[in-house]
Amino acid sequence: MRNNPAPQNESAGHIDTLIATRLLALRQARGLSLAELAELSGVSKAMISKVERVQSSPTAVLLGRLAAGLGVSLAQLLTEEKEGPQRLRTKSQQDVWRDPEAGYLRRQVAERGADGGVELVEIELPRAAQVGYPRWSGKPYRQCLWMLEGALRVAYGDESFELAPGDCLDYGVDRPLVFKAVGPTACRYLLVSGRD
């Protein structure tokens, strides 16, 4: 596994402020109160309020629940809205977020445009780390996971898959998902998302 220093655009203050702004904007755009989003996401009103006021750094699990409750992709909570597609997106332009608890690192390589297309995300999951997401409540989409390094167990509802480098898994977001690094080292994989 690579031991790169933290990316320059991974500033915790910047990303927490971005998440707070995006969460509030998406919640208000859907006309949801804190109580309504709490009910849809399974996240307490107090915690949603703390995230929106930048008083708490959310975990990947918390963000997954909020995104599912809002019916949006995780990328919509973690990235700024940009005008038009970018032909070249350098590594320094790719938004990076690290889970404050699990150490999970998420790099938004390419965002899905307003007119569709695919989303490309690179994930680094530390050794023995686990991240779970509820079933999606929004417009369904599919993901294709391509293993790059390490070993990963993916629980897709009642099914379980063990992945090694080079393996590829195709699935929807219609069931709960759990990703767990199971080898002696961290793992790294690429997620490609597109509409169902």
N, C-alpha and C positions, 0 to 999 in steps of 0.2 A: 504494500500500500504506500502511496506517496505521502511524504511528510512535508507538504507545502505550507508556508506561512499562511495565515488567514488572509483572504483576498481583501484588497483595498476597499471595495464597495460593500464589505460585510459589517460595517459599523452598526453596532447594536442600537444606538440611539436613532440613527437614520431609519433603519428597517422597522423598529417599533413604532416610530412616528408614522411611517408609511402605512403599516398595518392598521393603526388606529384610524387614520384618515379614510382608508379604503373601507374598513368595516363600517364606520359610521355612514359613509356615503351609500354603500350598498344596502344597509339596513333602512336608511331613510328613503332610498329610491323604491324600495319594496313596500314602504308605508308600514314598517314593523316597529312596534314598541320594543323596549328591552325585554318585557315579559313575554311577548309573542316570540321573539327570537330565542329566548331562553327555553321556551316550550318546544320549539321546532328543533333546536340543536342539542338539548340536554346539557347546556352550559348555564350556570347560574347567572341571574341578572347582575349580581355584584361583580362577577368575574368579567362579564361582557363590558360593564361600565369601566372596570379597571383597565381593560385593554384599550377601550376607546379614549381613555384619559391618559394613556401612556404611563400607567402606574404598575403595569405588569407585562413581562415578556412572555407571550404565549408559547406553548409547546406545539409540536407538530400534531399531536392528538387533539388538542384544543382547537387549533386552526382547522383541522379536518372536520370536526363537529360543526364549527361555525359555518364553514363553506358549505357543508351538506345541508345545514338548516336554511341557509340563504339560497341554496340551489345553484351555486357558482363553483367554478373550479378553484383549487387552491391558488393557482397563479393569479386569479383576480383579487385575492387578498394580499398577495406578496409583491405585486408589480404595479408600477404606475401606468396609467393609460397613455398610450402613445398614438400619435396621428400617423396613419398609413404604415405600410410594411417597410421594414428595413432590409435592403438587399444584403448588406454586410453588417454583421453584429459581432464586433470584436469581443474577446473574453472580458475585457475591462467594462464593456457595456452590459454584460449579463448580470442581472440581479442575483445576489447570493443571500441565503438566509440560513442561520444555524439554530437548531432547536436548543434552548438553554439547558434542558435536562438531559436529553438523550445524546446530544452532540451530533445529531443527524444534520448533514449539510446538503442543501438544495440549491442547485444552480439553474436558473431559468435561461436555457440556451436559446430557445426560440419560442415566441408567444404565438398562440393561435390568433389570427386576424379576425376582425369583425365579420368578414365574409366567409369564415370557416377556415379550412386548412388544418394543419397539425401543430401540436405543441410539443416541444422537445425539452426534457428536463434531465439533468444529471444528478444522481443521488449518491452520497457517500454515507454509509451507515457503519458506525463504529462496531468493533467486536462485541458480540452478545447484545447489542442494542435492538430494541423492538419498537415499531411504530404501527398503530392501528387506526383505521378509519371506519366510520359507520357507512351503511348503505346510502348512496346518493339520493337526494330527494328531488333534484332538479332534472333538467333535460339530460337524458342518458348519453354517455359516450364510452368509447372503448380505449383501452390502453394496451400497448405492446411493450413488454419489459425485456431488454436485452442485457444479460449479465456480462460485465466486463472483468471484474476481479472479485475473488473471494467466493463465499458460499452463502446462499440465501434461501430461507424457507418462506413461502408465501401461502397464507391461509386465505382462500377465496370462498367465503361462506363455509360449507362443510367439507370442501375439498382442500387438500394440502399438496404443495409442489415444492420439490427441492431443486434449486438451480445452481449450476456451476458455470464458469466462464464459457461464453459462446452460446449458452442456452437462451431460448426466447420463449416467453409466455404471453399469450393473448387472452384478455379477459375484459369484462365490462365492469362498471361501477354499480351494478345492480345488487351486490351483496356486500356484507362487511369484509374488509381486507385487513390483514395483519402481515407486516414485513418484518422478518427477524434474521439478523446476521448470525449464522450458525457455525461458521468455520473458526479456525484459530486466529484469523486476522479480520480486519474490517472488510467490508465489501463495497463495490461500486457498480452501479448499473445505470442504464439509460431508459427513460420512459418516453414513449411516443404516444400522444393522445390525439384522438380524432372523433368526430361525431359518429354515433351508432348508425 
